[in-house]
Amino acid sequence: MNVQPNNENMAAGPDVAPSAGRLDAVANFAISVGGVKKGDVVAEINTRDDSFTQRLRQLGARVVSVDRWMSPGAKSLSMAPASVDVIIASMVLHHMHFPAVTIAEMKRMLRPGGRLVITDMGRIGEVLAGRERCRQWAGFYISDIRHWLKSAGFSNIIVNPVPCQLLGFDARRSKADGCTDIFMATGTA
């Protein structure tokens, strides 16, 4: 999977208008990077609204929504092993007490060859500063995410910041918007 802009990824995803919200744009890009296609069983794990689920269903996916307000200390996501084709976890990892355990749990849920897409915040401050609004982490180092994906047994691992231009944001505003602080990670089970 490739998180760099190309016609294949962009054709699968929606047009992202400059006025679209940053998180909506990131979530929609995650769907396109995940390669979601008609008939796929997709576990969507997010902490936001139902528009994400609706977009997946429009693509013809069979969507399994994991409780968006799951317990941060949960050791299991309550799904059968090898039961989904794609998992998209949008802005969830920073809510989990043990992100490495959560990533391993996602690997357990994927069918062989299944795809994982995680979007979350890059490291933007001290861990204690990020605990408002149920956050357990103030973001992650890309090297840690790569390590956790590798340790869980994923292959074809790519972890990169999401480019602002790809999401329709002006690069000059990127520092103020914080959009360069969002990363996308992919891996194959």
Protein Blocks (a to p, Z undefined) as FASTA:
>chain_A
ZZbdcfklmmmpccddfklcfklmmmmmmmmmnopaehiacddddfbdfklmmmmmmnop
acddddfkbcfklcbehiaehkbfbdcdehklmmpmblmlmmmmmmmmpcghiacddddd
ddfbdfklmmgghiabgbdcfklmmmmmmmnopahiacddddfklnopafklmmmnommm
pccddddZZ
